[in-house]
Amino acid sequence: MSDPASFYALTGEPAPPSPVLIVTFDGWVDAGMAGSTAITALLESIDTRLYAVFDPEDLIDQRAHRPTLRVRDGMNEGITWPEITVKVGVDRLGSGVAVLTGPEPDFRWRGFASSTVSLARGMGVRLMVGFGGFPAAAPHTRPVRLASTATTLDLAQKIGFISATIDVPAGIEAVLERAFLEAGIPAVGLW
């Protein structure tokens, strides 16, 4: 496995004290754009600065997450590459917030998780909260239900959960939850 720090570069911006790290990724783990919609609303409500950028070359399949070509009057004006970033800010109550977003990595999930934990430790992250939507058959005539996962029973009881046991395909957010648990940082997923 690569050195965790090698997956990202810091911009030099300071991190707010003891931020909550909010995590959401585009793709399969964002069914109905549930996480993307929540993150968009959050980012519109606070001022943020770019704090870190993950190197997409080791993490993203460019054929699955193609870059965008800008064409104006037949001229190639440039390429916008998919990227995974961390932005930081302070919410209206004065609490530090860090937001990790981008396409769900296609490769090196363990290295990405280790790198993210390293970054979080350096920032003094006190809690990780993942937003997402998992694909499931549900009638559109019924109310939307919130499902949650947590790294401790205490957190699970505070946020609520569906009492059941199920084995499902995991997304990177679930991998991050486990990595944060092993690092001693509480984590929850809201689905």
TORLODREN-348146 format. One line per field, with one value per residue (C-alpha): x, y, z; chain. Coordinates in nm, 4 decimals. Each point is the difference from the previous one (the first is absolute). Layout:
px <- (X/...)
py <- (Y/...)
pz <- (Z/...)
cadena <- (A/...)
! end
This chain:
px <- (0.0000/0.1224/0.0791/-0.3442/0.1088/0.0964/-0.3672/-0.0700/0.1579/-0.0813/-0.0696/0.1476/-0.3355/-0.0472/-0.2545/-0.2686/0.0380/-0.1505/-0.2097/-0.2669/0.0955/-0.2989/0.0529/-0.1960/0.0935/-0.1592/-0.0944/-0.1636/0.0046/-0.2025/-0.3268/-0.2560/0.2784/-0.0865/0.3529/0.0771/-0.3160/0.0785/0.3614/-0.1069/-0.2378/0.2731/0.2615/-0.2476/-0.0555/0.3652/0.3114/0.2676/0.3616/0.1821/0.2106/0.1221/-0.0132/0.0363/0.2024/-0.2552/0.2596/0.0264/-0.3662/-0.2310/-0.0670/-0.0099/-0.2221/-0.2608/0.0302/0.0969/0.1450/-0.2121/0.1160/-0.1048/-0.0506/-0.0780/-0.0506/0.1812/0.3048/0.1213/0.0084/0.1089/-0.0661/-0.1551/0.1155/-0.2082/0.1468/-0.0466/0.0378/-0.0305/-0.1427/-0.0070/-0.2090/-0.1963/-0.3759/-0.2345/0.0317/0.3790/0.0830/0.2738/-0.1092/0.2064/-0.1674/0.1493/-0.1667/0.0585/-0.0480/0.0161/0.3529/0.0280/0.3350/0.2086/-0.2819/0.2148/0.2706/-0.2609/-0.1588/0.3400/0.0872/-0.3337/0.0482/0.3507/-0.1397/-0.2815/0.2417/0.2124/-0.3099/-0.1190/-0.3285/-0.2343/-0.2688/-0.0524/-0.3501/-0.0695/-0.2955/-0.1252/-0.2782/0.0130/-0.1902/-0.3072/-0.3402/-0.2452/-0.3425/-0.0073/-0.3349/0.1536/0.1924/0.3776/0.1667/0.3346/0.2299/0.3184/0.3192/0.2356/0.3286/-0.1272/-0.3232/-0.0305/0.0086/-0.2414/-0.2480/0.0330/-0.0711/-0.2349/0.0254/-0.2073/0.0121/0.1156/0.3031/0.0827/0.3018/0.0191/0.2667/0.2031/0.0959/0.3104/-0.1886/-0.0440/0.3720/0.0770/-0.2310/0.2013/0.3331/-0.1148/-0.1179/0.3444/0.1549/-0.2195/-0.2046/-0.3781/-0.1845/-0.3584/-0.1601/-0.3378/-0.1711)
py <- (0.0000/0.3505/0.2570/0.1410/0.3601/-0.0728/-0.0118/0.3682/0.3433/0.2808/0.3490/0.1839/0.1231/-0.0450/-0.2510/0.1191/-0.1378/-0.3460/-0.0202/-0.2531/-0.1741/-0.0349/-0.2605/-0.0698/-0.1493/-0.0025/-0.3305/-0.3199/0.1084/0.3128/-0.1509/0.2683/0.2558/-0.0040/0.0785/0.2424/0.1985/0.0192/0.1084/0.2613/0.1520/-0.0058/0.1596/0.2740/0.0855/0.0491/0.1594/-0.2584/-0.0062/-0.2793/-0.1856/-0.3157/-0.1701/-0.3749/-0.1154/-0.1552/-0.1956/-0.2739/-0.0001/0.0646/-0.1991/0.2772/-0.2132/-0.0325/0.3655/0.1697/0.3494/0.2753/0.1646/0.3609/0.0733/0.3552/0.0735/-0.3200/0.0752/-0.2182/0.2441/-0.2474/-0.3051/-0.0085/-0.3106/-0.1778/0.0643/-0.0889/0.3017/0.1135/0.3462/0.1604/0.2687/0.0967/-0.0449/0.2751/-0.1279/0.0316/-0.3706/-0.1172/-0.1964/-0.1929/-0.1407/-0.2930/-0.0393/-0.1300/-0.3193/-0.3189/-0.1363/-0.2952/-0.1242/-0.0294/0.0267/-0.1090/0.2522/0.2720/-0.0788/0.0038/0.3280/0.1544/-0.1031/0.1504/0.3243/0.0001/-0.0554/0.2907/0.2209/-0.1129/-0.1403/-0.0917/-0.1849/-0.1312/0.0129/-0.1694/0.0930/-0.2243/-0.2026/-0.3700/-0.1528/-0.1831/-0.0921/0.2372/0.1148/0.3703/0.0267/-0.0651/0.2495/-0.0050/-0.1688/0.0898/-0.2909/0.0404/-0.1762/0.0874/-0.1092/-0.0238/-0.1171/0.3372/0.1855/-0.2500/0.0566/0.3804/0.0179/-0.2979/-0.3088/-0.2696/-0.3106/-0.2730/-0.1886/0.0233/-0.0586/0.2522/0.1176/0.2702/0.3401/0.1975/0.1864/-0.3299/-0.0721/0.3459/-0.0648/-0.3113/0.1790/0.2855/-0.2494/-0.1632/0.3479/0.0798/0.2678/-0.0490/-0.0298/-0.0238/-0.0555/0.1485/-0.1725)
pz <- (0.0000/-0.0764/0.2653/0.0966/-0.0491/-0.3595/-0.1057/0.0709/-0.0030/0.2409/-0.1332/0.2976/0.1309/0.3762/0.1267/0.2419/0.3531/0.0656/-0.3162/-0.0835/-0.3257/-0.2334/-0.2739/-0.3171/-0.3350/-0.3444/-0.1552/0.1170/0.3665/-0.0834/-0.1240/-0.0724/0.0530/0.3713/0.1221/-0.2829/0.0710/0.3733/-0.0642/-0.2545/0.2566/0.2658/-0.2267/-0.0993/0.3677/0.1056/-0.1463/-0.0695/-0.1163/-0.1772/0.2585/-0.1772/-0.3390/-0.0514/-0.3002/-0.2382/-0.2000/0.2631/0.1034/-0.2957/-0.3169/-0.2618/-0.2249/0.2765/0.1061/-0.3229/0.0045/-0.1550/-0.3231/-0.0573/-0.3717/-0.1124/-0.3676/-0.0929/0.2177/0.2840/0.2940/0.2631/0.2119/0.3481/0.1823/0.2627/0.3433/0.3630/0.2263/0.3595/0.0627/0.3437/0.1637/0.3082/0.0294/0.1207/0.3586/-0.0108/-0.0297/-0.2343/-0.3058/-0.2547/-0.3120/-0.1954/-0.3416/-0.3497/-0.1948/0.2028/-0.0487/-0.2361/0.1303/0.3175/0.2504/0.2953/-0.0883/-0.0517/0.3377/0.1721/-0.1701/0.0979/0.3637/-0.0069/-0.1387/0.2589/0.2876/-0.1210/-0.0033/0.3442/-0.1391/0.2858/-0.1984/-0.3536/-0.1471/-0.3328/-0.2225/-0.2749/-0.1504/-0.0648/-0.2880/0.1265/-0.1286/0.1646/-0.1146/-0.0802/0.1791/0.3404/0.2140/-0.0292/0.2962/0.1447/0.0726/0.1988/0.0916/0.2831/0.1483/0.3589/0.1629/0.1742/-0.3335/-0.1581/0.2818/-0.0229/-0.3727/-0.0260/-0.2149/-0.1648/0.2166/-0.2394/-0.1241/-0.3686/-0.2235/-0.2849/-0.2464/0.1738/-0.1330/0.0892/0.2745/0.1902/-0.0430/0.1401/0.2979/0.0886/-0.0476/0.2241/0.2635/-0.0020/0.0372/0.3008/-0.1795/0.0181/-0.3309/-0.1218/-0.3370/-0.0901/-0.2901)
cadena <- (A/A/A/A/A/A/A/A/A/A/A/A/A/A/A/A/A/A/A/A/A/A/A/A/A/A/A/A/A/A/A/A/A/A/A/A/A/A/A/A/A/A/A/A/A/A/A/A/A/A/A/A/A/A/A/A/A/A/A/A/A/A/A/A/A/A/A/A/A/A/A/A/A/A/A/A/A/A/A/A/A/A/A/A/A/A/A/A/A/A/A/A/A/A/A/A/A/A/A/A/A/A/A/A/A/A/A/A/A/A/A/A/A/A/A/A/A/A/A/A/A/A/A/A/A/A/A/A/A/A/A/A/A/A/A/A/A/A/A/A/A/A/A/A/A/A/A/A/A/A/A/A/A/A/A/A/A/A/A/A/A/A/A/A/A/A/A/A/A/A/A/A/A/A/A/A/A/A/A/A/A/A/A/A/A/A/A/A/A/A/A)
! end
